[in-house]
Amino acid sequence: MKEFQINKQNLFKIISGVIVSCVVAAAAIGILLLFSIVSYSDVLGQILLSLLIVFIAGLFLLNSINALAVGNKLGIFAAFMVLVSALLFFVLIWANAYLGDFGEVFSYIIVIVSMVSVFLNLIVGNYIALGRNLLAVQIVLYICFAYAELVISFAILGNDALIKYWQILVAAIIVAFTLYIVLKVKQKNIAKSMIDADLTDKENYVTIPKSEYENLKAEVERLREMVNAKPMGDIPEESAHGDYDNV
């Protein structure tokens, strides 16, 4: 259990450090642009877009950090899809001019991979935190989220057949957002219950230093040898009782 916690903490620190670094770098560039210390250029725009992609990918990885820490296969696959999506966006940002006729197909690939990675990330985050709790709510959320992703994907790819029914899209987004908040609140309650249960369990035990524990074991072993070696009446009273009084 301790190893799991250390791994999780290290993973959290690495991802959080990357996210914070992106924010700081983007803020620094923004200040330089604001005071005209540097001039805007295509390269600078590409750098800002790259920082944005890393920032978003980091947020999604943080959402599935529990799954990564415990080695959940679906969580690992979801994180892999997030990284692939980020890599594809990097290619689009920095090598778009070299894609040629493949550029349109490449855009389709990016949209599909990104939508799949976001959907898997949502499922993994909820599954690790909630399990089968509020399963019906989770299913409704996934259906609404999948529909919204499908409509938006079709719209990005140039097919607006489903976007004509925008009322359904808006309703799906509202329901998905509401249920997402409900599940997040439930996750917080479950986490608090686990902490409270852990604290209650600790009230039934006494924590002592390891050195003192070893001394107590040695003392008990010494008394056991004395009991086995002599009749109980031959044991000095201070040896049989006095040491326990001092513990």
Sequence and secondary structure as in RCSB ss.txt:
>XXXX:A:sequence
MKEFQINKQNLFKIISGVIVSCVVAAAAIGILLLFSIVSYSDVLGQILLSLLIVFIAGLFLLNSINALAVGNKLG
IFAAFMVLVSALLFFVLIWANAYLGDFGEVFSYIIVIVSMVSVFLNLIVGNYIALGRNLLAVQIVLYICFAYAEL
VISFAILGNDALIKYWQILVAAIIVAFTLYIVLKVKQKNIAKSMIDADLTDKENYVTIPKSEYENLKAEVERLRE
MVNAKPMGDIPEESAHGDYDNV
>XXXX:A:secstr
 HHHHHHHHHHHHHHHHHHHHHHHHHHHHHHHHHTTSS   HHHHHHHHHHHHHHHHHHHHHHTHHHHHTT HHH
HHHHHHHHHHHHHHHHHHHHGGGTTTHHHHHHHHHHHHHHHHHHHHHHHHHHHHHTTTTHHHHHHHHHHHHHHHH
HHHHHHTT  TTGGGHHHHHHHHHHHHHHHHHHHHHHHHHHHHHHHHHHHHHTTS    HHHHHHHHHHHHHHHH
HHHHS GGGS HIIIIIHHHT 
